[in-house]
Amino acid sequence: MRELTEQSLIAGLDETARRCPAVARALAEAGYPELRRREPGFAALLRAIVGQQLSVASAGAIWGRLEDAVRPLTPEALAALDDATLRALGLSGPKTRYARALAEGCASGALDLDRLEGLPDEDAIAALVAVKGIGRWTAEVYLLFALGRRDVLPAGDLALLTAAQRLFGLPERPAPGGLLERAEIWRPWRGAVAHLLWRYFSETRPARRSGGESLPV
């Protein structure tokens, strides 16, 4: 499984743009995106959980408090904190439970994050969503940013869906399944196009907007 790199991100987008006029237009209007990568492991997956359904600013603030309070940020260290402390750091009640489930899974070996690196995308996603609080979006964000999977597209992401609405001139935001249908032509570079769509979302959004779309932090 080839990983996304700075070089392959550009090459993959160029290749896809030759097949898909919409990708070519997004590149022309927004430019090449930067590759977003994180160190794989517990902290990266916890960060994806923290970012669920939050704005970049809110998720970033909570994540900063967690990093400051839990050093090193390991499953054991997080599990040692009581719920009141986690809530004071900004985690909601459900996310406190999800963070604990992740910490327990990693500490017990029920979730082997190292093993994910050798699994096909769908098998890795299945292993992740078996943990309480990890849905498909969270799993896909982890695979894309921490493992660099080049063909993973978090189709449930609101910013990606909004970007697709603008790019294709749709009257309303498409459903995740609709985005996946349009994205078939982007294989095997859907992860690269996801990077581009996040940039397109940021570069083309109206000056004033009332939506709650956010990008993964």
Residue, then its C-alpha position, 0 to 999 in steps of 0.5 A: m500500500r503506497e502512502l501519500t507523500e508530498q511528491s505523490l500528493i502532487a503527482g496523484l492530483d495531476e494524474t486525477a486532473r487529467r481524467c476529471p475536469a472538476v479536479a483540474r478546476a479545483l487545482a486552478e482555483a485553489g492551488y495544491p494543498e499541503l500534505r497533512r500527516r500526524e505521527p500514528g498512534f494513540a494520540a493521533l486517534l484521540r485527536a480525531i475523536v476530540g475533533q468530532q463535530l467541532s470547529v477547528a478552533s474549538a477542537g484545537a483549544i481542547w486538544g491543546r489543554l489535553e496535551d498540556a495536562v497529560r504528559p506523556l499522552t499515553p493510554e495509561a496516563l489518560a485512563a488515570l484521570d477522573d471524569a471531572t478532570l477530562r470534562a474540565l479540559g473540555l471533553s463532553g460526557p460522550k467523548t470522555r467515554y470514548a476517550r476511555a474506551l480508546a485508552e482501554g482498548c490500546a492498553s489491553g491490546a484489544l486495539d493493536l494500532d501497529r497492526l493497522e499499518g499492514l491491513p487493507d483500508e476496509d479491514a483497518i476501518a473495521a478494526l477501528v470502528a469496533v471501539k466505542g466512539i469511533g465511527r467511520w469518519t474518525a477511522e478514515v481521518y486516522l487512516l488518511f492523516a496518520l497512516g497516509r492512505r492515498d485512497v481514503l475519502p472521509a465522505g461524511d465530512l461536512a467540509l468535503l461535502t460543502a466543497a463538492q457542492r460548490l465545485f459541482g454547482l449542486p443546489e444542495r450539499p450531496a449525501p456521502g453516498g453521492l460524493l462517493e459516486r462522483a469520487e469513483i473517477w478519483r481512484p486510487w487518489r481519493g485521499a489526495v483529492a480529499h486534501l484538495l477539497w479541504r483546501y478548496f473549501s477554505e479558499t472558496r468559502p463565502a466571506r460570511r457563512s452560517g454553516g457549521e462545517s469544520l476541517p479535521v484538526 
